[in-house]
Amino acid sequence: MADEKSDKSVPALDQGLYYPPRDLVLNSNVWKWMKAKGLKSESELRQWCSRNYVQFWDEMATSYADWFEPYKQTLQWKAPFAKWFMGGKINVAYNAVDRHAHTWRRNKLAYIFVGEPVGDVRKITYYELYREVNRFANALKSAGIKRGDRVGIYLPMIPELPIAMLACAKIGAIHVVVFSGFSAVAVRDRLEDCQPKILVTCDGSYRRGKPLATKPQADEAISGLNCIEKVVVVKRNGMETAMTAGRDVWYDEFVSGKSGSCETLPMDSADPLFILYTAGAAGKPRGIVHTHGGISVGPAFTTSWVFDIKDTDVYWSTADIGWITGHSYIAYGPLCLGATSIMYEGSPDYPDFGRWFQIIEDYGVSVIYTAPTAIRMFMNEGPSWPQKYDLGTVRLMGSVGEAMNPDAFVWWRQHVGGGFAPIMDTWFQSETGSQVIAPLPITPLKPGSPSFPLPGYNAEVVDDNGLPVQAEQVGNILLTSPWPSMLREIYKDPAKYNETYWAAFPGKYLSGDKARVDKDGYIWALGRGDDVLKVAGHRISNAEVEASAEKHPLVAAAAVVGKPDKVKGESIVVFAVLKPDATGDAALQKDIKNFVRKTLGPIAIPSDVIFISEIPKNKAGKPARPLIKAKALGQPLGDTSAVTNPKALDQIPLVV
C-alpha cells in the first residue's frame, strides 16, 4: 500500500515495486469501503473478502445495482451450476440508463463519440441515450421481438451499437454482438448457432481514412439463413447500399415515430442478457451466456474499485464492443456507474500516431484502459508523439487482453501517465464476464503482473494434479468459488460447459490460462494453455484458422501455431500441405493469406505460410501443435512419442 513517500510528483519505486500516489489511495473508492469496514490493510481486505465472498457479493449487489424486487438468497451453488441473487428482479438497462435519466445525471454526458474522420463528434447525455434506447426498444417490439428472442448486432464502434444492446436488454431480448472485423463466414457461423430474428448492421465504416463496406458482408453472412426476418441498417458512411425489399430497413425509418418512453421489463437475475462467442479449441466458436444479475453487478463493481471511477472522470476504454472488454467496460460497467466515456471508432494511427493523445488532450481523459499491443506500437514510434500533447489529466491507467511486458508498463507510465499514474494490469476472460485478477489503486505494482485476485474472487495457480505451485513454477489458473458475472452455460451445449470448464478439477473453474506465482504471491499471467491464439489481445482458435486454410482449393491440410510478435504479442503461422497439382511459390503464399483474411477477417491473417509435405499428427489424427510450435521456435521437443509420424517434425523450419 502507498506510504508517506508516495505522492503525485515523485515516482515511487522501491525494490521493484511501484507505489501508487498517496492522494489516489486515500481518496479511492476501495479505501473508503475499507475504512467503513474497519479493515486496515490490503492483505486484510483480500483475506476478509475471500473468506466471506458470499457476504461481499451481497454488499456489492445492493451497492451497485437497483432491484425491482430484492433477491431472497445471494447464492445457491451446486457445482458446476451457480444461481446468484435468487428471486431478485432486475434489468441491466434500468441500471445503466433509466435510473440516471431521472436524476441530476440526466444532462451528464454518457458518451463522447469520436469518429475516425477528424471533427466527427457526437455528445450523448444520459437522457438522450435513454430516449434513443427506448425508441429502438419500441421498434424491436413492433417488429415482433419478445423476451428470449435473439438479436444479432454486426456494427463498428458507433453509438448505435450500445443503443441496440441496451434496447434488447430493456425488453428481455438476448443480444449477440459479432465483432465488425469478422468476415461473412465467421459471422454466419455465429448467427447460424444462435438463430436471431433480426440483424442490426450498417452501410459501412471507416478504417485509416478509407470507407469500408459492411452491408455486403452482412448480406453474404445471412444468405439462406431463414431465421432472419429483418435487417436494420444504420447509415454511417453514406456508401451506396443494396437493400432487400421487405427485409431490409434503414435504422432511421425503423425508429421513426416510436415513443421515447418504454417500460423496462423486470427480469429474473438468471435470465440471459447476451451470448458472446469466443474461440473454441475444436474450431467451433462457443456461445458464452451471461445474465442480467451478474452483468449488473460484476462490471460495475470492478469499474468502480479497479479504475476508481468518480463522477468527475472522463473514462476511455479503447477496446471494441465486439469483445468482452467492450461489453463490460464500455457498455455495462461505466454506464451502470453513470460515468462519462469516450467511444472512438477508428485506428490509433490515423491520421497519425498522435490521434489517441489528441483525444486525451481534447476531452481531458483521466482514466484510459488499453491493450499492450497498442502500447508496444506507440513504443516503436518513440516518445515524441505523446510528448506533443498535454496529458496532464491522466490519473490512472489500465491494461487488458494479454500479459503486459515490463518494458511497456514502464514506458506507458512514464510517457502517458506522467511518471506517477498507476497501471491496473487486468486478467479476465469472456467466460468470467468481469475482471478477476487485478491490482487496486492501493496495490504496490510489479510491472508485468496483474498482482492478486480481486476481492470477492477465490483464484489460485495449481499444477496438473491440483496442488498449488511453488514460487516461480508455472501452473493453471483456477477459480475455486463462483462469482456473479460468471458464464452460466455454453449456448445449446450444457455438456460442453461442464467438460470444458469444470471436469478437470471438479467444483473449480479451469480458465485454460497459465500463470506463475512469485515469492511475494504476485501472479504473472502467461497466456493460453490450450490451442487458442492471442493476436493483438484477441482470442482466435488454431482449429478455426486451420479449417479456413483447408478450404483453399489448393490446400490439402494445415496446422496453425503462433509465434512471438513484438507488437501483437503473437502472430499466426500456417504450415500447409498442398494438393498434388499445386506449386508452392510466393504467389500462392500470398493467396492463402488473403483467403484466410477473407474467410475469417483481418485479425486472422497469417504472418507466414510455410509449405511442408506432411503435418506431424498425434494419435487422434490432429496436428501435434505443441511439438510443431516448439520445433518452429527452436525450443526443446521433449517427449515425441505421441506423434505418429515423428519424421514429419524434421520438415518444420525455424520461424523466429
Summary of the structure (lengths in Angstrom):
residues: 656
radius of gyration: 24.2
end to end distance: 40.9
largest distance: 75.2
contacts: 2331
relative contact order: 0.10
helix: 33%
strand: 26%
